[in-house]
Amino acid sequence: MRRLDLPLKNRDMRSLKAGQRLLLSGTVYTARDAAHKILVGLLKSRKRPPIPLKGIAVYYAGPTPARPGRVIGSCGPTTSSRMDGFTPALLKAGVKIMIGKGRRSAKVKEAIKRYKAVYFLAPAGCGALLSKKITKKKAVAYKDLGPEAIYKLEVEDFPVIVGIDPKGRDV
């Protein structure tokens, strides 16, 4: 498997192909439905989001509380299509990578191609295993949302498959 560091360099983005298996290391931000709605609302009202959006990786996940001695609880991907209505605006604002599970709409595929972004698939049903690939966790926005807060995670060798590449090719 190919290893890549986040944030991805432009040459790495251009080299991605649908179906390719990767191990990612670096920073990702979790965000689910509630956080997406707030972020897009801020963008529409021309207010500054609480996290930088340019070039970031967003993981569609809501981590569970950590057991004693652990960094994080279970942290598997959630269904990505729930974010489809918000995704084009976030890609336009600079988000480059999305990580989740499941299919994306035609509108999202077109936005991925237009903004030269990428959608990675994380293995579903493996939240406990994936949590072992997370080395740091910090709540950075909307803590009142509990698991739907935005968390900044550091990951090491986090397994993904390129679901939709920057040219719009889909697995």
C-alpha positions as a Markdown table, in Angstrom:
| # | Residue | x | y | z |
|---|---|---|---|---|
| 1 | Met | 0.0 | 0.0 | 0.0 |
| 2 | Arg | 1.1 | 3.5 | -0.8 |
| 3 | Arg | 1.7 | 5.8 | 2.2 |
| 4 | Leu | 0.9 | 9.5 | 2.0 |
| 5 | Asp | 1.2 | 12.4 | 4.4 |
| 6 | Leu | -1.6 | 14.9 | 5.0 |
| 7 | Pro | -2.1 | 17.6 | 3.9 |
| 8 | Leu | -1.6 | 16.1 | 0.4 |
| 9 | Lys | 0.7 | 17.8 | -2.0 |
| 10 | Asn | -0.8 | 18.8 | -5.4 |
| 11 | Arg | 1.4 | 16.2 | -7.2 |
| 12 | Asp | 0.1 | 13.5 | -4.8 |
| 13 | Met | -3.5 | 14.5 | -5.4 |
| 14 | Arg | -3.0 | 14.4 | -9.2 |
| 15 | Ser | -1.6 | 10.9 | -9.0 |
| 16 | Leu | -4.6 | 9.3 | -7.2 |
| 17 | Lys | -6.7 | 6.8 | -9.0 |
| 18 | Ala | -10.1 | 5.3 | -8.1 |
| 19 | Gly | -9.6 | 2.0 | -6.3 |
| 20 | Gln | -6.1 | 2.7 | -5.1 |
| 21 | Arg | -5.4 | 1.6 | -1.5 |
| 22 | Leu | -3.5 | 4.1 | 0.8 |
| 23 | Leu | -2.3 | 4.6 | 4.3 |
| 24 | Leu | -2.7 | 8.2 | 5.4 |
| 25 | Ser | -0.8 | 10.0 | 8.2 |
| 26 | Gly | -1.3 | 13.5 | 9.4 |
| 27 | Thr | -4.2 | 15.8 | 10.4 |
| 28 | Val | -7.9 | 15.2 | 9.8 |
| 29 | Tyr | -10.9 | 16.9 | 11.2 |
| 30 | Thr | -14.1 | 15.1 | 12.0 |
| 31 | Ala | -17.4 | 16.6 | 10.9 |
| 32 | Arg | -20.9 | 15.2 | 10.6 |
| 33 | Asp | -24.3 | 16.5 | 9.6 |
| 34 | Ala | -24.7 | 19.1 | 12.4 |
| 35 | Ala | -21.2 | 20.6 | 11.9 |
| 36 | His | -21.6 | 20.7 | 8.2 |
| 37 | Lys | -24.9 | 22.6 | 8.5 |
| 38 | Ile | -23.2 | 25.2 | 10.8 |
| 39 | Leu | -20.1 | 25.5 | 8.6 |
| 40 | Val | -22.1 | 26.1 | 5.4 |
| 41 | Gly | -24.3 | 28.6 | 7.2 |
| 42 | Leu | -21.1 | 30.5 | 8.3 |
| 43 | Leu | -19.8 | 30.5 | 4.7 |
| 44 | Lys | -23.2 | 31.8 | 3.3 |
| 45 | Ser | -23.2 | 34.6 | 5.9 |
| 46 | Arg | -19.5 | 35.3 | 5.1 |
| 47 | Lys | -18.4 | 34.5 | 8.6 |
| 48 | Arg | -15.1 | 32.8 | 9.4 |
| 49 | Pro | -15.3 | 29.1 | 10.2 |
| 50 | Pro | -13.7 | 27.9 | 13.5 |
| 51 | Ile | -11.3 | 25.7 | 11.5 |
| 52 | Pro | -9.2 | 26.4 | 8.4 |
| 53 | Leu | -10.9 | 24.8 | 5.4 |
| 54 | Lys | -8.2 | 25.3 | 2.7 |
| 55 | Gly | -6.6 | 22.0 | 1.9 |
| 56 | Ile | -8.0 | 20.0 | 4.9 |
| 57 | Ala | -9.2 | 16.4 | 5.2 |
| 58 | Val | -12.6 | 16.0 | 6.7 |
| 59 | Tyr | -13.5 | 12.6 | 8.2 |
| 60 | Tyr | -17.2 | 11.9 | 8.4 |
| 61 | Ala | -17.1 | 10.4 | 11.9 |
| 62 | Gly | -18.5 | 10.9 | 15.4 |
| 63 | Pro | -16.0 | 9.3 | 17.8 |
| 64 | Thr | -17.2 | 7.7 | 21.0 |
| 65 | Pro | -15.6 | 8.5 | 24.4 |
| 66 | Ala | -12.2 | 7.0 | 25.1 |
| 67 | Arg | -11.7 | 4.2 | 27.6 |
| 68 | Pro | -9.1 | 4.8 | 30.2 |
| 69 | Gly | -5.6 | 4.8 | 28.7 |
| 70 | Arg | -6.9 | 5.2 | 25.1 |
| 71 | Val | -6.8 | 8.3 | 22.9 |
| 72 | Ile | -10.3 | 7.8 | 21.5 |
| 73 | Gly | -13.2 | 5.4 | 21.5 |
| 74 | Ser | -14.6 | 3.8 | 18.4 |
| 75 | Cys | -14.2 | 6.1 | 15.4 |
| 76 | Gly | -15.6 | 4.5 | 12.2 |
| 77 | Pro | -17.0 | 6.3 | 9.1 |
| 78 | Thr | -20.5 | 7.5 | 8.8 |
| 79 | Thr | -22.6 | 7.5 | 5.7 |
| 80 | Ser | -21.2 | 10.2 | 3.4 |
| 81 | Ser | -24.4 | 10.9 | 1.4 |
| 82 | Arg | -25.9 | 12.6 | 4.4 |
| 83 | Met | -23.3 | 15.4 | 3.8 |
| 84 | Asp | -24.0 | 15.7 | 0.0 |
| 85 | Gly | -26.1 | 18.8 | 0.3 |
| 86 | Phe | -23.3 | 20.6 | 2.1 |
| 87 | Thr | -20.3 | 19.2 | 0.2 |
| 88 | Pro | -20.1 | 21.4 | -2.9 |
| 89 | Ala | -19.9 | 24.6 | -0.7 |
| 90 | Leu | -17.2 | 23.1 | 1.5 |
| 91 | Leu | -15.1 | 22.0 | -1.5 |
| 92 | Lys | -15.5 | 25.5 | -3.0 |
| 93 | Ala | -14.2 | 26.9 | 0.3 |
| 94 | Gly | -11.1 | 24.8 | 0.0 |
| 95 | Val | -11.7 | 21.3 | 1.6 |
| 96 | Lys | -9.7 | 18.8 | -0.5 |
| 97 | Ile | -10.3 | 15.5 | 1.1 |
| 98 | Met | -13.4 | 13.7 | 2.4 |
| 99 | Ile | -13.3 | 10.4 | 4.2 |
| 100 | Gly | -16.4 | 8.3 | 4.8 |
| 101 | Lys | -18.4 | 5.4 | 3.6 |
| 102 | Gly | -20.9 | 4.8 | 0.8 |
| 103 | Arg | -21.9 | 6.4 | -2.5 |
| 104 | Arg | -21.9 | 10.1 | -3.4 |
| 105 | Ser | -24.4 | 12.0 | -5.5 |
| 106 | Ala | -23.7 | 13.1 | -9.1 |
| 107 | Lys | -23.6 | 16.7 | -7.9 |
| 108 | Val | -20.8 | 15.8 | -5.4 |
| 109 | Lys | -18.9 | 13.8 | -8.0 |
| 110 | Glu | -19.0 | 16.9 | -10.3 |
| 111 | Ala | -17.8 | 19.2 | -7.5 |
| 112 | Ile | -14.9 | 16.8 | -6.6 |
| 113 | Lys | -13.8 | 17.0 | -10.3 |
| 114 | Arg | -14.3 | 20.8 | -10.5 |
| 115 | Tyr | -12.3 | 21.5 | -7.3 |
| 116 | Lys | -9.8 | 18.7 | -7.8 |
| 117 | Ala | -10.7 | 17.1 | -4.5 |
| 118 | Val | -10.8 | 13.4 | -3.5 |
| 119 | Tyr | -13.2 | 11.1 | -1.7 |
| 120 | Phe | -11.7 | 8.3 | 0.3 |
| 121 | Leu | -13.6 | 5.3 | 1.6 |
| 122 | Ala | -12.7 | 4.1 | 5.1 |
| 123 | Pro | -13.5 | 0.5 | 6.0 |
| 124 | Ala | -17.1 | 0.4 | 7.5 |
| 125 | Gly | -17.8 | -1.6 | 10.6 |
| 126 | Cys | -14.2 | -1.2 | 11.8 |
| 127 | Gly | -14.5 | 1.7 | 14.2 |
| 128 | Ala | -12.6 | 0.0 | 17.0 |
| 129 | Leu | -9.8 | -1.0 | 14.7 |
| 130 | Leu | -9.6 | 2.4 | 13.0 |
| 131 | Ser | -9.4 | 4.1 | 16.5 |
| 132 | Lys | -6.0 | 2.4 | 16.9 |
| 133 | Lys | -4.7 | 4.5 | 14.0 |
| 134 | Ile | -5.5 | 7.7 | 15.8 |
| 135 | Thr | -2.7 | 9.1 | 17.9 |
| 136 | Lys | -4.2 | 12.4 | 19.1 |
| 137 | Lys | -7.7 | 13.9 | 19.5 |
| 138 | Lys | -8.7 | 17.4 | 20.4 |
| 139 | Ala | -12.2 | 18.9 | 20.3 |
| 140 | Val | -11.8 | 22.2 | 18.4 |
| 141 | Ala | -15.4 | 23.4 | 17.7 |
| 142 | Tyr | -19.0 | 22.9 | 18.7 |
| 143 | Lys | -18.2 | 20.8 | 21.8 |
| 144 | Asp | -21.9 | 21.1 | 22.8 |
| 145 | Leu | -22.6 | 18.7 | 19.9 |
| 146 | Gly | -20.9 | 15.8 | 21.7 |
| 147 | Pro | -19.8 | 13.2 | 19.2 |
| 148 | Glu | -20.9 | 15.5 | 16.3 |
| 149 | Ala | -18.4 | 18.2 | 17.5 |
| 150 | Ile | -15.5 | 18.9 | 15.3 |
| 151 | Tyr | -12.4 | 17.1 | 16.5 |
| 152 | Lys | -8.8 | 17.5 | 15.2 |
| 153 | Leu | -7.3 | 14.1 | 14.9 |
| 154 | Glu | -3.7 | 13.0 | 14.2 |
| 155 | Val | -3.7 | 9.7 | 12.3 |
| 156 | Glu | -0.9 | 7.3 | 11.5 |
| 157 | Asp | -1.2 | 4.7 | 8.6 |
| 158 | Phe | -5.0 | 5.2 | 8.4 |
| 159 | Pro | -6.3 | 2.8 | 5.7 |
| 160 | Val | -8.5 | 4.2 | 2.9 |
| 161 | Ile | -9.4 | 3.4 | -0.7 |
| 162 | Val | -9.7 | 6.2 | -3.3 |
| 163 | Gly | -13.5 | 6.2 | -3.9 |
| 164 | Ile | -13.6 | 9.2 | -6.3 |
| 165 | Asp | -10.4 | 10.6 | -7.6 |
| 166 | Pro | -9.7 | 14.2 | -8.6 |
| 167 | Lys | -10.7 | 13.4 | -12.3 |
| 168 | Gly | -14.1 | 12.2 | -11.1 |
| 169 | Arg | -13.5 | 8.5 | -11.6 |
| 170 | Asp | -15.5 | 6.4 | -9.2 |
| 171 | Val | -15.0 | 2.9 | -7.9 |
